[in-house]
Amino acid sequence: MSQQGTSGFGKLSVMLGKLEMKAQSKAVAQAAGFAMTPVRTAVKRNAPTGTGGHYVSRIKIQKRKRSPRKGGKIVAPGYMKRSIQKRVFRWRDGSGVSVIVGPESAAFYGSQFVELGAYGRSGNGFMLKSYRQTKYIAEDRFAKKLAQIINKQAAK
């Protein structure tokens, strides 16, 4: 949703540049993961909950018997809300970090059909709304945590 560089943080960017590349990547990844926790909490809070269970095929969700009629597995109401998670990826070359907040792959319908809408159904937009609500909190947490990590590394 947003690409935030350290260029907006001035002093932190200079301090981060003094660390070696591997330490930079690790510090940014830790700070980014810490910063996105309120976003994940808001997405979980704002995620809609269905009224009844439904079937999903070809993915492992619960250890229940397969329905002979549908050939899938049943998913209880609220599964998408419970499956919201935060994933942090460091780029292979060490030049950046990506943080993804959304449902795990078994609840793919949350981001594809509920968030964006499909088949004549309008989208809900709960993830985008949650991100906008907590964007400034996440940026503030990122800056504070990155400063704390850099100071800790400098003290070594």
C-alpha positions as CSV (number, residue, x, y, z in Angstrom):
1,M,0.0,0.0,0.0
2,S,2.7,2.4,0.9
3,Q,6.4,2.5,0.2
4,Q,8.2,4.2,3.1
5,G,11.9,4.9,2.7
6,T,14.2,6.1,5.4
7,S,14.8,9.3,3.5
8,G,11.9,10.9,5.3
9,F,13.6,10.3,8.6
10,G,16.8,12.4,8.0
11,K,18.9,11.7,11.0
12,L,18.0,8.1,11.2
13,S,18.9,7.6,7.6
14,V,22.4,8.9,8.2
15,M,22.8,6.7,11.3
16,L,21.5,3.7,9.4
17,G,24.0,4.3,6.6
18,K,26.9,3.9,9.1
19,L,25.9,0.3,9.8
20,E,27.0,-2.5,7.6
21,M,24.6,-3.8,4.9
22,K,23.5,-6.9,6.7
23,A,22.9,-5.1,10.0
24,Q,20.9,-2.4,8.1
25,S,18.6,-4.9,6.5
26,K,18.0,-6.7,9.8
27,A,17.4,-3.4,11.7
28,V,14.9,-2.2,9.1
29,A,13.1,-5.6,9.1
30,Q,12.8,-5.7,12.8
31,A,11.5,-2.1,13.0
32,A,9.1,-2.6,10.1
33,G,7.6,-5.8,11.6
34,F,7.2,-4.0,15.0
35,A,5.6,-1.0,13.3
36,M,2.9,-3.0,11.5
37,T,1.5,-4.6,14.6
38,P,-1.2,-1.9,15.1
39,V,-2.2,-2.3,11.4
40,R,-2.6,-6.0,11.8
41,T,-4.7,-5.5,15.0
42,A,-6.9,-2.9,13.2
43,V,-7.4,-5.3,10.2
44,K,-8.4,-8.1,12.5
45,R,-10.8,-5.7,14.3
46,N,-12.4,-4.4,11.1
47,A,-12.6,-7.8,9.2
48,P,-16.2,-8.8,8.5
49,T,-17.4,-12.1,9.9
50,G,-19.8,-14.4,7.9
51,T,-22.9,-15.9,9.4
52,G,-22.4,-19.5,8.3
53,G,-19.6,-21.9,7.3
54,H,-18.6,-22.5,3.7
55,Y,-16.5,-25.0,1.8
56,V,-13.1,-24.5,0.5
57,S,-11.3,-27.1,-1.6
58,R,-7.7,-28.2,-2.1
59,I,-6.3,-26.5,1.0
60,K,-5.7,-27.7,4.5
61,I,-7.8,-25.7,7.0
62,Q,-9.2,-28.0,9.7
63,K,-8.9,-31.7,10.4
64,R,-12.5,-32.6,9.5
65,K,-13.9,-35.2,7.2
66,R,-14.3,-34.1,3.6
67,S,-17.8,-33.5,2.5
68,P,-18.7,-36.2,-0.1
69,R,-20.9,-33.7,-1.9
70,K,-18.6,-30.7,-2.2
71,G,-15.2,-32.4,-2.0
72,G,-13.8,-29.6,0.2
73,K,-13.3,-28.7,3.8
74,I,-15.6,-26.6,5.9
75,V,-14.5,-23.3,7.2
76,A,-16.1,-21.9,10.3
77,P,-17.5,-18.3,10.4
78,G,-14.7,-15.8,11.4
79,Y,-11.9,-17.9,9.8
80,M,-10.7,-14.9,7.7
81,K,-10.6,-12.7,10.8
82,R,-8.6,-15.2,12.7
83,S,-6.2,-15.8,9.8
84,I,-5.0,-12.2,9.5
85,Q,-1.2,-12.2,9.9
86,K,1.8,-10.0,9.4
87,R,4.8,-11.3,7.3
88,V,8.1,-9.6,6.9
89,F,10.4,-10.3,4.0
90,R,14.0,-9.0,3.5
91,W,15.0,-8.6,-0.1
92,R,17.7,-11.0,-1.3
93,D,20.2,-8.2,-2.1
94,G,19.6,-6.7,1.3
95,S,18.4,-3.3,-0.1
96,G,14.9,-3.4,1.2
97,V,12.1,-4.9,3.3
98,S,8.5,-5.8,2.5
99,V,5.8,-6.2,5.1
100,I,2.5,-7.8,4.2
101,V,-0.6,-7.7,6.4
102,G,-3.4,-9.8,5.3
103,P,-5.1,-13.2,5.5
104,E,-3.0,-16.4,5.2
105,S,-3.2,-18.2,1.9
106,A,-6.0,-20.6,3.1
107,A,-8.2,-17.5,3.5
108,F,-7.4,-16.1,0.0
109,Y,-11.0,-15.0,-0.5
110,G,-10.6,-12.3,2.2
111,S,-8.3,-10.2,0.0
112,Q,-9.7,-11.2,-3.4
113,F,-13.4,-11.2,-3.0
114,V,-14.2,-9.4,0.3
115,E,-11.7,-6.6,0.1
116,L,-12.0,-5.9,-3.7
117,G,-15.4,-7.3,-4.5
118,A,-16.4,-9.8,-7.2
119,Y,-19.4,-11.2,-9.1
120,G,-21.7,-8.1,-8.7
121,R,-20.8,-7.6,-5.1
122,S,-19.1,-4.4,-4.0
123,G,-15.9,-4.6,-2.1
124,N,-15.7,-3.9,1.6
125,G,-12.3,-2.3,1.7
126,F,-11.6,-3.2,5.4
127,M,-7.9,-3.6,5.0
128,L,-7.3,-0.3,3.3
129,K,-9.5,1.5,5.8
130,S,-7.5,-0.2,8.7
131,Y,-4.2,0.9,7.1
132,R,-5.4,4.5,6.7
133,Q,-6.5,4.5,10.4
134,T,-3.2,3.4,11.7
135,K,-0.7,4.7,9.1
136,Y,0.7,7.5,11.3
137,I,0.9,5.3,14.3
138,A,2.9,2.7,12.3
139,E,5.3,5.4,10.9
140,D,5.9,6.7,14.4
141,R,6.5,3.2,15.8
142,F,8.9,2.5,12.9
143,A,11.0,5.6,13.6
144,K,11.2,5.0,17.3
145,K,12.1,1.3,17.0
146,L,14.6,1.9,14.3
147,A,16.3,4.6,16.4
148,Q,16.4,2.2,19.4
149,I,17.9,-0.6,17.3
150,I,20.5,1.7,15.7
151,N,21.5,3.1,19.2
152,K,21.8,-0.5,20.5
153,Q,24.1,-1.4,17.5
154,A,26.2,1.7,18.0
155,A,26.7,0.9,21.7
156,K,28.3,-2.5,20.8
